[in-house]
């Protein structure tokens, strides 16, 4: 998200960045989802890419919303001032964009997870979940996760990158050099703080029949009791952290590249 772009421009950049990230990293996301639900992992690419269409729409639209809302919040904070946002301001703007994006992302992830579990077509899956009782399943976990994740990939990397370049200019003399540690820290922040909520959400969305998991608190309690306490909330975290580090690096780089390529006049 950039305060230099308008809402439509931020939306376009966000959509492109989100779709590219999904197409490259879908297999890691599949492994994470299966591990969280204690399901067997298949290395058949056809199975690993089940639900990729819904996930492209999900990540593309969510990243678009995050860029738009985050950019709008940045503009509201700055109110025309020519200054850099403080670290706290960056983080609040990122979290706000993430929370709002869950309104779009949670139902789309529900479609993807149901396709991964059952292998049905997109239309069949939508017909199964398009009820008031199911469509919002897992929203609370999704909203908290997206707020923390968006802060991790949109807010933390610029803060870390700028700090490294200013304080260690001999070592980090370009943005690309500073992006690697920024991605590692952003991914660490986004992954491990949000992963318990992601696990609860994934278990709920994988069980729309409610055979094992009920509501948010019931699901959290069962994960705690049946999976060794805190450990149960971090099933699949290794896959998710690997994906997040790659995603943070890609998205941090791509948003700069694509923004300048599409809208060069905004950065003069």
ZILINUR-V755010 format. One record per residue. N is the residue number from 1. RES is the residue in one letter. SS is DSSP state (h for helix, s for strand, l for the rest). D_CENTER is the distance of its C-alpha to the mean C-alpha in Angstrom with 2 decimals. Layout:
n & res & ss & d_center
N & RES & SS & D_CENTER
N & RES & SS & D_CENTER
This chain:
n & res & ss & d_center
1 & X & l & 14.09
2 & X & l & 17.78
3 & X & l & 20.61
4 & X & l & 22.84
5 & X & l & 21.46
6 & X & l & 22.08
7 & X & h & 19.75
8 & X & h & 20.46
9 & X & h & 20.01
10 & X & h & 16.62
11 & X & h & 15.63
12 & X & h & 17.10
13 & X & h & 15.47
14 & X & h & 11.94
15 & X & h & 12.78
16 & X & h & 14.34
17 & X & h & 11.74
18 & X & h & 9.02
19 & X & h & 11.85
20 & X & h & 13.11
21 & X & h & 10.09
22 & X & h & 10.18
23 & X & h & 13.95
24 & X & h & 14.21
25 & X & h & 11.94
26 & X & h & 12.44
27 & X & h & 15.19
28 & X & h & 13.28
29 & X & h & 10.80
30 & X & h & 14.13
31 & X & h & 15.81
32 & X & h & 13.34
33 & X & h & 13.75
34 & X & h & 17.48
35 & X & h & 17.97
36 & X & h & 16.55
37 & X & l & 18.95
38 & X & l & 21.78
39 & X & l & 22.18
40 & X & l & 23.75
41 & X & l & 21.82
42 & X & l & 23.33
43 & X & l & 23.27
44 & X & l & 24.47
45 & X & h & 22.24
46 & X & h & 23.02
47 & X & h & 21.65
48 & X & h & 18.58
49 & X & l & 17.70
50 & X & l & 18.46
51 & X & l & 16.15
52 & X & h & 14.79
53 & X & h & 16.09
54 & X & h & 14.25
55 & X & h & 10.96
56 & X & h & 11.90
57 & X & h & 12.71
58 & X & h & 9.58
59 & X & h & 7.21
60 & X & h & 10.30
61 & X & h & 11.08
62 & X & h & 7.91
63 & X & h & 7.76
64 & X & h & 11.47
65 & X & h & 11.57
66 & X & h & 9.57
67 & X & h & 12.03
68 & X & h & 14.91
69 & X & h & 14.68
70 & X & h & 13.88
71 & X & h & 16.71
72 & X & h & 18.94
73 & X & h & 18.59
74 & X & h & 19.43
75 & X & h & 22.42
76 & X & h & 23.54
77 & X & h & 23.49
78 & X & h & 25.42
79 & X & l & 27.83
80 & X & l & 29.20
81 & X & l & 29.70
82 & X & l & 29.58
83 & X & l & 27.77
84 & X & l & 24.62
85 & X & l & 22.29
86 & X & l & 22.71
87 & X & h & 20.05
88 & X & h & 19.93
89 & X & h & 19.67
90 & X & h & 16.75
91 & X & h & 14.83
92 & X & h & 15.96
93 & X & h & 15.03
94 & X & h & 11.42
95 & X & h & 11.26
96 & X & h & 13.22
97 & X & h & 11.07
98 & X & h & 8.02
99 & X & h & 10.69
100 & X & h & 12.28
101 & X & h & 9.50
102 & X & h & 9.58
103 & X & h & 13.08
104 & X & h & 12.14
105 & X & h & 9.20
106 & X & h & 11.01
107 & X & h & 14.14
108 & X & h & 12.70
109 & X & h & 11.01
110 & X & h & 14.44
111 & X & h & 16.17
112 & X & h & 14.40
113 & X & h & 15.08
114 & X & h & 18.58
115 & X & h & 19.27
116 & X & h & 18.37
117 & X & h & 20.66
118 & X & h & 23.47
119 & X & l & 23.46
120 & X & l & 24.50
121 & X & l & 24.18
122 & X & h & 21.63
123 & X & h & 24.48
124 & X & h & 25.75
125 & X & h & 22.41
126 & X & h & 21.98
127 & X & h & 25.59
128 & X & h & 25.02
129 & X & h & 22.16
130 & X & l & 23.24
131 & X & l & 25.09
132 & X & l & 24.72
133 & X & l & 24.58
134 & X & l & 21.58
135 & X & l & 19.40
136 & X & l & 17.90
137 & X & l & 17.71
138 & X & l & 14.89
139 & X & h & 13.91
140 & X & h & 14.62
141 & X & h & 12.41
142 & X & h & 9.47
143 & X & h & 10.43
144 & X & h & 10.85
145 & X & h & 7.72
146 & X & h & 5.69
147 & X & h & 8.66
148 & X & h & 8.70
149 & X & h & 5.32
150 & X & h & 6.20
151 & X & h & 9.57
152 & X & h & 8.94
153 & X & h & 8.10
154 & X & h & 10.12
155 & X & h & 12.82
156 & X & h & 13.70
157 & X & h & 14.34
158 & X & h & 16.78
159 & X & h & 18.51
160 & X & h & 19.04
161 & X & h & 19.97
162 & X & h & 22.45
163 & X & h & 23.91
164 & X & h & 24.56
165 & X & h & 26.14
166 & X & h & 28.33
167 & X & h & 29.47
168 & X & l & 29.73
169 & X & l & 30.66
170 & X & l & 32.71
171 & X & l & 29.93
172 & X & l & 27.01
173 & X & l & 28.90
174 & X & l & 26.18
175 & X & h & 22.51
176 & X & h & 21.82
177 & X & h & 23.46
178 & X & h & 21.54
179 & X & h & 18.13
180 & X & h & 18.46
181 & X & h & 18.94
182 & X & h & 16.44
183 & X & h & 13.71
184 & X & h & 15.14
185 & X & h & 15.17
186 & X & h & 11.78
187 & X & h & 10.32
188 & X & h & 12.94
189 & X & h & 12.22
190 & X & h & 8.49
191 & X & h & 9.38
192 & X & h & 12.77
193 & X & h & 12.70
194 & X & h & 9.99
195 & X & h & 11.06
196 & X & h & 14.08
197 & X & h & 12.41
198 & X & h & 10.19
199 & X & h & 13.60
200 & X & h & 15.44
201 & X & h & 13.28
202 & X & h & 13.52
203 & X & h & 17.23
204 & X & h & 17.91
205 & X & h & 16.45
206 & X & h & 18.31
207 & X & l & 21.46
208 & X & l & 22.12
209 & X & l & 25.79
210 & X & l & 25.39
211 & X & l & 27.66
212 & X & l & 26.10
213 & X & l & 23.48
214 & X & l & 24.29
215 & X & l & 22.41
216 & X & h & 19.82
217 & X & h & 22.54
218 & X & h & 24.42
219 & X & h & 21.51
220 & X & h & 20.84
221 & X & h & 24.61
222 & X & h & 25.00
223 & X & h & 22.30
224 & X & h & 24.10
225 & X & h & 27.55
226 & X & h & 27.10
227 & X & l & 24.97
228 & X & l & 26.58
229 & X & l & 25.05
230 & X & h & 22.09
231 & X & h & 21.79
232 & X & h & 20.81
233 & X & h & 17.58
234 & X & l & 16.54
235 & X & l & 17.31
236 & X & l & 15.07
237 & X & h & 13.77
238 & X & h & 15.44
239 & X & h & 13.70
240 & X & h & 10.21
241 & X & h & 11.44
242 & X & h & 12.98
243 & X & h & 10.04
244 & X & h & 8.09
245 & X & h & 11.42
246 & X & h & 11.93
247 & X & h & 8.70
248 & X & h & 9.39
249 & X & h & 12.98
250 & X & h & 12.63
251 & X & h & 10.64
252 & X & h & 12.92
253 & X & h & 15.86
254 & X & h & 15.20
255 & X & h & 14.74
256 & X & h & 18.09
257 & X & h & 19.76
258 & X & h & 18.90
259 & X & h & 19.56
260 & X & h & 22.93
261 & X & h & 23.81
262 & X & h & 23.37
263 & X & l & 24.62
264 & X & h & 26.88
265 & X & h & 29.07
266 & X & h & 26.44
267 & X & h & 26.41
268 & X & l & 30.19
